[in-house]
């Protein structure tokens, strides 16, 4: 399953060695990939530092918008959305310093 993953705004890319866009191929697994399993994979394979700034429990922290193919993930079932080949997943941090 090939997925473009992006975190283009708000500094979230700093948690991923400064890389704003990743083109990833997710490994095959018995269960279909959903956002929940994608976040586990991201934490294990891409997140380089301070995971608490990106992940809270089994979801993203409040203040991080998630778009799948430019649609708000809340409209698609959030963590349960089953990823399709070539889906684009975008993470936008709305958090900033004062």
Phi, psi and omega per residue, in radians:
X1 nan 2.059 -3.121
X2 -1.703 2.310 -3.081
X3 -2.392 2.193 2.900
X4 -1.410 2.252 3.105
X5 -2.073 2.305 -3.109
X6 -2.346 2.578 2.941
X7 -2.412 1.328 -2.930
X8 -1.436 -0.263 -3.024
X9 -2.365 2.752 2.963
X10 1.473 0.038 3.063
X11 1.573 -0.015 -3.137
X12 -1.053 -0.476 3.141
X13 -1.079 -0.388 3.124
X14 -1.123 -0.426 3.096
X15 -1.359 -0.174 -3.072
X16 -2.111 0.750 -3.135
X17 1.021 0.504 3.094
X18 1.362 0.064 -3.127
X19 -1.502 2.145 -3.086
X20 -1.511 -0.436 -3.072
X21 -2.402 2.338 3.089
X22 -2.184 2.325 2.973
X23 -1.804 1.949 -3.047
X24 -2.062 2.632 2.970
X25 -1.995 1.994 -3.102
X26 -1.383 2.448 -3.130
X27 -1.183 2.687 3.084
X28 -1.147 2.573 3.076
X29 -2.653 2.830 -3.091
X30 -1.106 -0.824 -3.139
X31 -1.453 2.569 3.063
X32 -1.080 2.588 3.080
X33 -1.244 2.327 2.997
X34 -2.227 3.077 -3.103
X35 -1.072 -0.656 3.130
X36 -1.002 -0.877 -3.128
X37 -1.231 -0.537 3.066
X38 -1.093 -0.745 3.137
X39 -1.107 -0.670 3.068
X40 -1.084 -0.781 3.141
X41 -1.109 -0.756 3.117
X42 -1.054 -0.809 -3.130
X43 -1.049 -0.698 -3.089
X44 -1.353 -0.601 -2.954
X45 -1.937 -0.440 -3.045
X46 -2.071 -0.607 -3.060
X47 -1.233 2.069 -3.011
X48 -1.688 -0.468 -3.110
X49 -2.715 2.738 3.047
X50 0.795 1.043 -3.116
X51 -1.011 -0.437 -3.132
X52 -1.144 -0.283 3.087
X53 -1.475 -0.180 -3.128
X54 -2.076 -0.699 -3.058
X55 -1.945 2.394 2.995
X56 -2.344 1.986 -3.040
X57 1.168 -2.192 3.105
X58 -1.857 0.292 -3.109
X59 -2.269 -3.104 3.025
X60 -1.406 2.754 3.099
X61 -1.156 2.659 2.990
X62 -0.991 2.477 -3.113
X63 1.702 -0.052 3.050
X64 -1.917 2.019 3.094
X65 -1.438 2.460 3.103
X66 -2.112 2.160 3.081
X67 -2.050 2.346 3.042
X68 -2.018 2.032 -3.074
X69 0.915 0.749 3.116
X70 1.183 0.230 3.076
X71 -1.937 2.439 3.110
X72 -1.058 2.254 -3.082
X73 -1.084 -0.383 3.101
X74 -1.087 -0.488 3.113
X75 -1.416 -0.225 -3.031
X76 -1.899 -0.034 -3.135
X77 1.877 0.177 3.104
X78 0.853 -2.119 -3.027
X79 -1.074 -0.442 -3.068
X80 -1.531 -0.080 3.138
X81 -1.051 2.184 3.119
X82 -1.489 2.121 -3.111
X83 -1.193 2.497 3.058
X84 -1.945 2.682 3.112
X85 -0.971 2.346 3.131
X86 1.301 0.169 2.986
X87 -1.034 2.550 3.041
X88 -1.890 2.172 -3.128
X89 -2.003 2.162 -3.059
X90 -2.085 2.273 3.090
X91 -1.975 2.179 -3.141
X92 -2.141 2.085 3.094
X93 -1.456 2.218 3.077
X94 -1.752 0.066 -3.124
X95 -1.539 2.494 3.106
X96 -2.693 2.838 3.128
X97 -1.324 2.874 -3.094
X98 -1.894 nan nan
